[in-house]
Amino acid sequence: MKTGQTLRGAARLAFDAVDGVTGIVEDMYRNIAAVSPPIGQAPTGGAPGIAGFVHATIRGINGLTRESVDIVLGRLADSLDELAPPGPGREAVISALNGVVGDYLLDTDNPLAIPMQWRRHGGTLPMDRDALKRAVPRPSRQLIITVHGLCMNDRQWTRNGHNHGVHQAERFGADAVHLLYNTGRHISVNGRELSTQLEALIAAWPTRVRSVRILAHSMGGLVTRSALAQAETLGHDWPERVRSIAFLGTPHLGAPLERGGNWIDVLGALSPYTAPIARLGWLRSAGITDLRHGSTLDEDWQGRDRFERSDHRPNLHPLPAHIEAVAAAGTLGARRTHLLGDGLVPVRSALGQTRDGRPAMAWSESGTRVFARMNHWDLLDDPRVTTFLDTHLN
């Protein structure tokens, strides 16, 4: 993302934050001034008297300053791009922001919102066939597709000098193509667009694609499953070429940290004195709240308040029978039988197992593995995972 675009987006987000904090402070003052009961509904409206005038003035000044700064940065955009070209550090920060508030960035037309795109060697791949021929002069008939997790990007598949996608591409004589996307959007929305993007990539590829292998980390596995579940409805043929999928730390049954965050929302909203602060939890993206139970389709969230306490459990839609699927789970414990999980995803969720231990997903023979003393990000570069993939991906 270019420097001018990044600064304009960051400035807009900063001014939005001032408005948000002003609203929280005003609500707290209003509740205190009204001597609200400790439990129950908060009074409505703005703060009374001079406090209301002060908060309105802050909003007015903030709005005028926002417009002025945006105009200036817009005029300086080209010069700023030349002064400071983008790098991995900036991309990591922008990816993290997209994970936390990516849906908000999109809804407010913020330049920081990441559009879904295919990447190779750190650059964006064109979807024009002639341009692709120039970008990939010796195209393989086999593709290795990587789909990253929440708050991450395509560059972060490389960890401690190792990249599963590049390694598998060398092993199969394939081309590694990495997906970059806004992880703050609903998983089902990203899944639908991924299906469309895969169809377009295969159609534009300079030679006929014979096989596709997908490596998915964390949320990326849910987005991949969502794409597969929606492909037939969309009339897409790309799933026929998918030979295998490796799920690394994917929360097929949801992530308890998001369920804990949901409880904090519910409890914080009980009192008018904590409700304004609890609203900060509502800033987290649709992508994050989808992780609560591993939602992958529109029907899992449409018509529901995503911040309400809910025990809705999405159905685990089966993968096409011809796809060889494997799953790797990490656990912080010293033994592989430990159910603690990798710090973010429990073992049962990563392996798609119900409470009684039965698999809710159809895996290939011996296609699941639990790795002891391994956290969520170690799955990206631990040699044990590499060996597991080499053994089970054919």
C-alpha positions as CSV (number, residue, x, y, z in Angstrom):
1,M,0.0,0.0,0.0
2,K,1.5,3.4,-1.1
3,T,2.6,5.9,1.5
4,G,0.1,8.6,0.6
5,Q,-2.8,6.2,0.7
6,T,-1.6,4.8,4.1
7,L,-1.3,8.3,5.7
8,R,-4.7,9.4,4.5
9,G,-6.3,6.2,5.8
10,A,-4.4,6.5,9.2
11,A,-5.5,10.1,9.5
12,R,-9.1,9.3,8.9
13,L,-9.0,6.5,11.4
14,A,-7.4,8.8,14.0
15,F,-10.2,11.4,13.6
16,D,-12.8,8.6,13.8
17,A,-11.1,7.6,17.1
18,V,-11.4,11.1,18.5
19,D,-15.2,11.1,17.7
20,G,-15.5,7.7,19.3
21,V,-13.7,8.6,22.5
22,T,-15.7,11.8,22.8
23,G,-18.9,9.9,22.6
24,I,-17.8,7.4,25.3
25,V,-16.7,10.3,27.7
26,E,-20.0,12.1,27.1
27,D,-22.1,9.0,27.8
28,M,-20.2,8.4,31.0
29,Y,-20.6,12.0,32.2
30,R,-24.3,11.9,31.3
31,N,-24.9,8.7,33.3
32,I,-23.0,10.0,36.3
33,A,-24.9,13.4,36.2
34,A,-28.2,11.5,36.0
35,V,-27.3,9.4,39.1
36,S,-28.3,6.3,37.1
37,P,-28.9,3.0,39.1
38,P,-26.0,0.6,39.0
39,I,-28.0,-2.0,37.0
40,G,-30.4,-1.1,34.2
41,Q,-30.8,1.0,31.1
42,A,-28.8,4.2,30.7
43,P,-30.5,7.5,30.1
44,T,-30.4,8.7,26.4
45,G,-29.4,12.0,24.8
46,G,-26.3,14.1,25.2
47,A,-24.6,15.4,28.3
48,P,-26.4,18.3,30.0
49,G,-25.2,21.9,30.3
50,I,-21.7,23.1,29.6
51,A,-20.5,19.5,29.2
52,G,-22.8,18.9,26.2
53,F,-21.5,22.2,24.6
54,V,-17.9,21.2,25.1
55,H,-18.4,17.7,23.5
56,A,-20.3,19.2,20.6
57,T,-17.4,21.7,20.1
58,I,-14.8,19.0,20.1
59,R,-16.8,17.1,17.4
60,G,-17.1,20.3,15.3
61,I,-13.4,21.1,15.4
62,N,-12.5,17.4,14.8
63,G,-14.7,17.4,11.7
64,L,-13.2,20.6,10.2
65,T,-9.6,19.4,10.9
66,R,-10.4,16.0,9.3
67,E,-11.4,17.6,6.1
68,S,-8.4,19.9,5.9
69,V,-5.9,17.2,6.6
70,D,-7.5,14.9,4.1
71,I,-7.3,17.5,1.4
72,V,-3.6,18.3,2.1
73,L,-2.6,14.6,2.2
74,G,-4.5,14.0,-1.0
75,R,-2.4,16.7,-2.8
76,L,0.8,15.4,-1.4
77,A,0.1,11.7,-2.1
78,D,2.5,11.3,-5.1
79,S,5.4,13.0,-3.3
80,L,4.9,10.9,-0.2
81,D,5.0,7.7,-2.3
82,E,8.4,8.6,-3.6
83,L,9.8,9.5,-0.1
84,A,8.9,6.3,1.7
85,P,8.1,3.2,-0.3
86,P,6.0,0.5,1.4
87,G,7.7,-2.4,3.3
88,P,6.9,-5.5,5.3
89,G,6.6,-3.6,8.6
90,R,4.0,-1.3,7.3
91,E,2.1,-4.1,5.6
92,A,2.1,-6.1,8.9
93,V,0.5,-3.1,10.7
94,I,-2.1,-2.5,8.0
95,S,-3.0,-6.2,8.0
96,A,-3.4,-6.2,11.8
97,L,-5.7,-3.1,11.5
98,N,-7.8,-4.9,8.9
99,G,-8.2,-7.9,11.1
100,V,-9.4,-5.8,14.1
101,V,-11.6,-3.2,12.2
102,G,-11.5,-4.2,8.6
103,D,-15.2,-4.2,8.1
104,Y,-15.3,-0.6,9.5
105,L,-12.5,0.5,7.2
106,L,-14.5,-0.9,4.2
107,D,-17.8,0.7,5.3
108,T,-16.1,4.1,5.7
109,D,-14.2,3.9,2.4
110,N,-10.9,4.1,4.3
111,P,-7.9,3.7,2.0
112,L,-6.4,1.2,4.6
113,A,-9.0,-1.4,3.7
114,I,-7.2,-4.2,1.9
115,P,-8.8,-5.5,-1.4
116,M,-8.6,-9.2,-2.0
117,Q,-5.7,-10.0,-4.4
118,W,-3.2,-12.6,-5.5
119,R,0.4,-12.1,-4.6
120,R,3.7,-13.6,-5.7
121,H,7.2,-12.6,-4.5
122,G,5.7,-9.7,-2.5
123,G,3.9,-8.1,-5.5
124,T,0.3,-8.2,-6.7
125,L,-0.4,-10.5,-9.6
126,P,-2.4,-9.0,-12.5
127,M,-5.6,-10.9,-13.6
128,D,-5.1,-10.1,-17.3
129,R,-3.9,-13.2,-19.1
130,D,-1.2,-11.3,-21.2
131,A,0.1,-9.5,-18.1
132,L,0.2,-12.8,-16.2
133,K,2.3,-14.3,-19.0
134,R,4.8,-11.6,-18.4
135,A,4.7,-11.9,-14.6
136,V,5.0,-15.7,-14.7
137,P,7.1,-16.5,-17.8
138,R,7.3,-20.3,-17.1
139,P,4.0,-21.2,-15.6
140,S,3.4,-24.6,-14.0
141,R,0.3,-26.6,-14.5
142,Q,0.2,-27.0,-10.7
143,L,-0.6,-24.3,-8.2
144,I,0.1,-24.1,-4.4
145,I,-2.4,-21.6,-2.9
146,T,-1.8,-20.2,0.6
147,V,-4.6,-18.5,2.6
148,H,-3.4,-16.6,5.7
149,G,-5.1,-16.1,9.1
150,L,-6.5,-13.3,11.0
151,C,-4.6,-10.0,11.1
152,M,-1.9,-11.5,8.9
153,N,-0.8,-11.2,5.2
154,D,0.9,-13.2,2.5
155,R,4.5,-12.2,3.5
156,Q,3.9,-13.7,7.0
157,W,3.8,-17.2,5.6
158,T,7.6,-16.8,5.7
159,R,8.8,-17.3,9.3
160,N,12.4,-17.9,10.4
161,G,13.3,-18.3,6.8
162,H,10.8,-21.0,6.0
163,N,7.6,-20.8,3.9
164,H,5.4,-23.8,3.6
165,G,3.9,-22.6,0.3
166,V,7.3,-22.1,-1.3
167,H,8.6,-25.4,0.1
168,Q,5.6,-27.3,-1.3
169,A,5.9,-25.6,-4.6
170,E,9.5,-26.6,-5.0
171,R,8.6,-30.2,-4.0
172,F,5.8,-30.5,-6.6
173,G,7.4,-28.3,-9.3
174,A,4.4,-26.0,-8.8
175,D,3.9,-22.2,-8.6
176,A,3.1,-20.7,-5.2
177,V,0.4,-18.1,-5.3
178,H,-0.5,-16.3,-2.0
179,L,-3.9,-14.8,-1.2
180,L,-4.0,-11.4,0.6
181,Y,-7.4,-10.3,2.0
182,N,-9.2,-8.1,4.6
183,T,-9.6,-10.5,7.5
184,G,-12.0,-8.2,9.3
185,R,-14.9,-8.9,6.8
186,H,-17.3,-11.7,7.4
187,I,-15.8,-15.1,6.7
188,S,-18.6,-16.0,4.3
189,V,-18.1,-12.7,2.3
190,N,-14.4,-13.5,2.0
191,G,-15.2,-17.1,1.1
192,R,-17.5,-16.0,-1.7
193,E,-14.9,-13.6,-3.1
194,L,-12.2,-16.2,-2.8
195,S,-14.3,-18.6,-4.9
196,T,-14.7,-15.9,-7.5
197,Q,-11.0,-15.0,-7.4
198,L,-9.9,-18.7,-7.7
199,E,-12.1,-19.1,-10.7
200,A,-10.6,-16.0,-12.3
201,L,-7.0,-17.0,-11.5
202,I,-7.4,-20.4,-13.1
203,A,-9.1,-18.9,-16.2
204,A,-6.3,-16.3,-16.6
205,W,-3.4,-18.6,-15.8
206,P,-1.0,-18.7,-18.8
207,T,-1.3,-22.5,-19.1
208,R,-4.1,-25.0,-18.2
209,V,-4.1,-25.7,-14.5
210,R,-4.1,-29.4,-13.8
211,S,-4.1,-29.4,-10.0
212,V,-4.5,-27.1,-7.0
213,R,-3.2,-27.7,-3.5
214,I,-4.3,-25.3,-0.7
215,L,-2.4,-24.5,2.6
216,A,-4.6,-22.6,5.0
217,H,-3.6,-21.2,8.4
218,S,-6.1,-20.3,11.2
219,M,-9.0,-18.3,9.8
220,G,-7.7,-19.0,6.3
221,G,-9.1,-22.5,6.7
222,L,-12.6,-21.2,7.5
223,V,-12.4,-18.9,4.5
224,T,-11.3,-21.9,2.3
225,R,-14.2,-24.1,3.6
226,S,-16.6,-21.2,2.9
227,A,-15.3,-20.8,-0.6
228,L,-15.8,-24.5,-1.3
229,A,-19.3,-24.5,0.2
230,Q,-20.4,-21.6,-2.0
231,A,-18.6,-22.6,-5.2
232,E,-21.4,-24.8,-6.6
233,T,-24.1,-22.1,-6.0
234,L,-21.9,-19.6,-7.8
235,G,-21.4,-22.0,-10.7
236,H,-17.6,-22.2,-10.2
237,D,-15.6,-25.2,-11.4
238,W,-12.3,-24.6,-9.6
239,P,-13.0,-27.2,-6.8
240,E,-12.7,-30.0,-9.3
241,R,-9.0,-29.2,-9.6
242,V,-8.3,-29.1,-5.9
243,R,-6.3,-32.1,-4.9
244,S,-5.6,-31.5,-1.3
245,I,-6.1,-29.0,1.6
246,A,-3.9,-28.7,4.7
247,F,-5.6,-26.9,7.6
248,L,-3.1,-25.5,10.2
249,G,-4.6,-24.5,13.5
250,T,-8.0,-23.8,11.9
251,P,-10.8,-23.2,14.5
252,H,-13.4,-25.4,12.8
253,L,-15.5,-25.4,15.9
254,G,-14.7,-21.9,17.0
255,A,-12.3,-20.1,19.3
256,P,-12.9,-19.7,23.0
257,L,-11.2,-16.4,23.2
258,E,-13.9,-14.8,21.1
259,R,-16.6,-16.5,23.2
260,G,-14.9,-15.0,26.2
261,G,-15.0,-11.6,24.6
262,N,-18.7,-12.0,23.9
263,W,-19.4,-12.7,27.6
264,I,-17.5,-9.4,28.5
265,D,-19.8,-7.6,26.1
266,V,-22.9,-9.0,27.7
267,L,-21.8,-8.3,31.3
268,G,-20.5,-4.9,30.5
269,A,-23.8,-3.8,29.0
270,L,-25.7,-4.6,32.2
271,S,-24.7,-1.3,33.9
272,P,-25.0,2.2,32.5
273,Y,-21.6,3.0,34.1
274,T,-19.8,0.2,32.2
275,A,-21.9,0.2,29.0
276,P,-20.0,3.1,27.3
277,I,-16.6,1.3,27.9
278,A,-18.1,-2.1,26.9
279,R,-18.9,-0.4,23.5
280,L,-15.2,-0.6,22.8
281,G,-15.7,-4.4,22.4
282,W,-18.2,-3.7,19.6
283,L,-15.4,-2.2,17.5
284,R,-14.0,-5.7,16.8
285,S,-14.6,-6.8,13.3
286,A,-17.2,-9.2,11.8
287,G,-14.3,-11.6,11.0
288,I,-13.4,-11.8,14.7
289,T,-16.9,-12.4,15.9
290,D,-17.3,-15.1,13.2
291,L,-14.5,-17.0,15.0
292,R,-16.8,-17.5,18.0
293,H,-18.3,-20.7,16.6
294,G,-16.5,-20.9,13.3
295,S,-19.2,-19.4,11.1
296,T,-18.6,-19.9,7.3
297,L,-21.9,-19.0,5.6
298,D,-24.2,-16.0,5.5
299,E,-27.0,-17.9,7.3
300,D,-24.7,-18.3,10.3
301,W,-24.8,-14.5,11.0
302,Q,-27.6,-12.9,9.0
303,G,-30.6,-11.8,11.0
304,R,-28.6,-12.0,14.3
305,D,-26.9,-9.4,16.4
306,R,-23.3,-10.6,16.3
307,F,-22.6,-9.1,19.7
308,E,-25.4,-10.9,21.5
309,R,-24.9,-14.0,23.5
310,S,-25.7,-16.9,21.3
311,D,-25.3,-20.7,21.3
312,H,-25.9,-21.0,17.6
313,R,-23.6,-23.7,16.2
314,P,-22.9,-23.6,12.4
315,N,-23.1,-26.9,10.5
316,L,-19.7,-28.3,9.4
317,H,-20.3,-28.7,5.7
318,P,-18.4,-31.7,4.3
319,L,-15.6,-31.2,1.8
320,P,-15.9,-32.7,-1.7
321,A,-15.0,-36.4,-1.5
322,H,-12.1,-36.2,-4.0
323,I,-10.2,-33.7,-1.9
324,E,-7.5,-35.1,0.4
325,A,-7.8,-33.0,3.6
326,V,-5.4,-33.0,6.5
327,A,-5.3,-31.0,9.8
328,A,-2.5,-30.0,12.2
329,A,-3.1,-28.8,15.7
330,G,-0.6,-27.4,18.2
331,T,-0.7,-27.6,22.0
332,L,1.2,-25.7,24.6
333,G,1.3,-28.8,26.7
334,A,4.2,-31.3,26.9
335,R,2.0,-34.1,25.7
336,R,0.2,-34.4,22.4
337,T,-2.9,-35.7,24.2
338,H,-3.2,-32.3,26.0
339,L,-6.4,-30.5,25.0
340,L,-5.1,-27.0,26.0
341,G,-4.5,-26.0,22.4
342,D,-2.0,-23.7,20.8
343,G,-2.9,-20.6,22.9
344,L,-5.7,-19.5,20.5
345,V,-7.3,-22.7,19.1
346,P,-8.2,-25.8,21.2
347,V,-7.1,-29.2,19.8
348,R,-10.6,-30.4,19.3
349,S,-11.5,-27.3,17.3
350,A,-8.4,-27.6,15.1
351,L,-9.1,-31.3,14.4
352,G,-12.9,-30.7,14.0
353,Q,-13.8,-33.1,16.8
354,T,-17.0,-33.1,18.7
355,R,-17.1,-33.3,22.5
356,D,-17.2,-37.1,22.4
357,G,-14.1,-37.2,20.2
358,R,-15.9,-38.1,17.0
359,P,-14.5,-36.3,13.9
360,A,-17.0,-33.7,12.5
361,M,-14.8,-33.4,9.4
362,A,-13.8,-36.2,7.0
363,W,-10.0,-36.4,7.0
364,S,-7.8,-38.5,4.8
365,E,-6.3,-41.6,6.4
366,S,-4.0,-40.7,9.3
367,G,-4.6,-37.1,8.2
368,T,-4.6,-35.4,11.6
369,R,-1.7,-34.7,13.9
370,V,-1.2,-32.9,17.3
371,F,2.1,-31.3,18.0
372,A,3.3,-30.8,21.6
373,R,4.9,-27.6,22.8
374,M,3.7,-25.7,19.8
375,N,1.9,-22.4,19.7
376,H,-0.4,-21.0,17.0
377,W,2.4,-19.4,14.9
378,D,4.9,-22.2,15.3
379,L,2.6,-24.1,12.9
380,L,4.0,-21.9,10.2
381,D,7.6,-23.0,10.4
382,D,8.2,-25.9,12.8
383,P,10.1,-28.7,11.0
384,R,7.7,-31.3,12.4
385,V,4.8,-29.6,10.6
386,T,6.9,-29.5,7.4
387,T,7.5,-33.3,7.7
388,F,3.8,-33.9,8.3
389,L,2.9,-32.0,5.2
390,D,5.6,-33.7,3.1
391,T,4.2,-37.1,4.2
392,H,0.5,-36.5,3.8
393,L,0.2,-34.1,0.8
394,N,0.4,-36.0,-2.4
